Amino acid sequence: MNKSKKIFVVVGSFLALFALVGAVIGGLFAAGILGSQQDDYTGSGQGEVLFTISEGEYGDAIATNLVEAGVTKSFDAFYSLLLEQPEIVFIPGVYKLKKEMSAQSALDALQDPANRVELKATIPEGTTLKNVYKILSEELGIPLADFESAGATPSNFNVPAEATNLEGFLFPATYTFSPGVTADTVLHTLVDKAIATLDEVGVPVEERWDVIRLASIIQRESGPIEGDAYKVSRVFHNRLDIGEVLGSDVTTCYGAGLTGIACLDITQAALDDTTNPYNTRVLPGLPIGPISNPGALAIDAAYRPADGPWLFFVTVNLTTGETVFSETSAEHDVAVEQYLQWRRDNPNAVK
């Protein structure tokens, strides 16, 4: 073999060797054994981790926290994905993730609403303070005593100075909280919503106390027919304007500790009890405090009553909520008899 042929063979051998080495190295990169992928896990992970994104946290903080939580392997693996997708937005909250997830799997999981862990609590309109605390405790898994303690000092909340508790200011709605929320935070959320609603209705700060007290009564007195709340409000406004007692059974029942249908059978002795500070059957003006937590409609009705001459009302059908509004006591007596007849005809309707 001549010299030139030997050189060609040697060079060819080296090229073949380099090609082989390149292929092996390329395979290692592709497998994630070498290169940047060695700083990333593969697959969707294992086990379970609750991961929190706090308000105001951005991509760099989230990337760091994922590594610290054992979810992703490196900051760069996750953050590089965010640089490629600047349109991604993270929603604060608690998410169900896994240990040792690939950066892409972690990102996908954080963008999936199904992985967000939420606690929900629904407060119906007209619920009393005691029952609001009970609902919140049961649905959020927070001890009842925590709510009682947090709400024991109403001056810590943005409520009128006259308030001795948070009755009337725990706005009824469905709320969503993240795990670990405190009773104090929950109550502030409900109170803030009530104050915001008063502001939306246009109630001046100095009138909040009177409006909430009246709205709490309207909420319990009015039925499912929306316009009736405004008529009920007018009845109470008219009676207050002429110095008449409100004559509301539901306030008297509240002070007597009677709730729900139990109020339908309140005794005459209870109705005449002057020691009950909520007894608007005998005591003038609004009761000393709210008797329930009213919704937006009742608040609006309290502040913007309908026009009308009525001084009386009575619900004559407890199933449909049909209510008769009267201007005179004689008209009211006829309506009351209509209600009593309905009770006689429907003895099991309120059991």
Secondary structure as GFF3:
##gff-version 3
##sequence-region A 1 351
A	DSSP	alpha_helix	3	30	.	.	.	ID=ss1
A	DSSP	three_ten_helix	36	39	.	.	.	ID=ss2
A	DSSP	beta_strand	46	53	.	.	.	ID=ss3
A	DSSP	alpha_helix	59	68	.	.	.	ID=ss4
A	DSSP	alpha_helix	75	84	.	.	.	ID=ss5
A	DSSP	beta_strand	93	99	.	.	.	ID=ss6
A	DSSP	alpha_helix	103	110	.	.	.	ID=ss7
A	DSSP	three_ten_helix	113	115	.	.	.	ID=ss8
A	DSSP	beta_strand	116	117	.	.	.	ID=ss9
A	DSSP	beta_strand	119	122	.	.	.	ID=ss10
A	DSSP	alpha_helix	129	140	.	.	.	ID=ss11
A	DSSP	alpha_helix	144	150	.	.	.	ID=ss12
A	DSSP	three_ten_helix	154	156	.	.	.	ID=ss13
A	DSSP	beta_strand	174	177	.	.	.	ID=ss14
A	DSSP	alpha_helix	183	201	.	.	.	ID=ss15
A	DSSP	three_ten_helix	205	207	.	.	.	ID=ss16
A	DSSP	alpha_helix	208	221	.	.	.	ID=ss17
A	DSSP	alpha_helix	228	241	.	.	.	ID=ss18
A	DSSP	alpha_helix	249	256	.	.	.	ID=ss19
A	DSSP	three_ten_helix	260	265	.	.	.	ID=ss20
A	DSSP	alpha_helix	268	271	.	.	.	ID=ss21
A	DSSP	alpha_helix	296	303	.	.	.	ID=ss22
A	DSSP	beta_strand	312	315	.	.	.	ID=ss23
A	DSSP	beta_strand	323	326	.	.	.	ID=ss24
A	DSSP	alpha_helix	329	345	.	.	.	ID=ss25
###
